[in-house]
Amino acid sequence: MALILSLYMRMFLTVGAKVAIALCLLSLPSAKANPSSLYVKLFQARPLVSSIFVRGPFVIVNPTRTVINDGVFEFTDAGRGIVLRKVGGKRQKEIVRAPYVVMANRGSEPLAIGPDQAHMRKYYGEITVKKEPAEPGKPAQLTALNLVDSFNYVSSVVGGETTPQFGKEALKAMAVLVYTRLAPKGKHPTVSDTTDEMVYLGAEHERPEVIDAVNEIDRVKLLYNGRPAQVFFHACCAGRTSDGVDIFGKGAKSLVYLKGVRCDYCKGSPLFGPTVKKIPAAIFEREIAGSEPKVLEKDNAERIVSAEISKGGRTEVLSGYQLWLRIGQKLGWDKAPGTRYEIKRTGSAYTIKSSGGGHGVGLCQWGAQGLSRQGKSHAEILKFYFPSASLERR
Ligand SMILES: [Zn+2]
């Protein structure tokens, strides 16, 4: 189950590139310093959160310092602000009523919070809960903002991106990439906890070996021409990574360090493939295209660069990556885990065959793990996947 979850998690992560490109390719990063702390908007994968649960003990630090003992507590809409009550029994008295409430953990345990009691996660740092202005006719939405030290953030992201079998040098290579992605965001940036940025699942993903790896990296970044590189990573390339420009389009042209390399190290990945899925023709033709997509160009890693699809009398040319995103969004991310895919009509179904997992650009995570097992250092792993970028010297 954990493996399946991690596979799905990794597939979602790959989709983050879509937004990452929109955000990253438009402007080159200029700031060199990493933020020492950042704000993360929690539960962004949920469309609407009208109630937020917190598990005690914790401390309210604003508006009035209050120590809260064991129990489960619920924030709800209270007209002009929010109200906190203990959960259980008959209607509980109000603990606090305010426009917003700032909380911190009590003792060494991180603060447990969630949009419902079944999905509580633990977070270090402070959390602010407040009410967002409601759209007309819709219920009020509550938000939770986590102010977290960048060390905890990077440790959580690296832990969530890897499995316990990953070696230390692979973890260190990932830590460099996460620090590199944070670098252009300014002093105290606000980011989302989803694939829009990087998936951040809180303190429980900070495994001891990940904390060691992040500690050893000590905020070192990957640079190109003295600036933080725009780095990408994916689960498994299944033999070869691709040039950024072939997957993400002309916007990636200047990112010369995103060059495809032959990778023989990711065979240990459960996503190496091939993955073969059949989609009933009626569903495929309703959601994706009225007939087999026509491949116009492939790159030298056998990934589709551009394809033509016809649907409802309309013909559209799109990149292989855009078509792959559409397949994931409409049919499910398990249908084509990797961007090296082909689609054939076979009888009353369409067969989608893919290999690897994720977009295939930049660092191959399972390849990094394979190289780590062979005794390569994180510097050698990063040099392999980003040949023209270099590690920051401290
Ligand atoms: Zn690989």
Residues whose N, C-alpha, C, O or C-beta is under 5 A from the ligand:
A	BS01	ZN	C236 C237 A238 G239 C263 C266 C364 G367
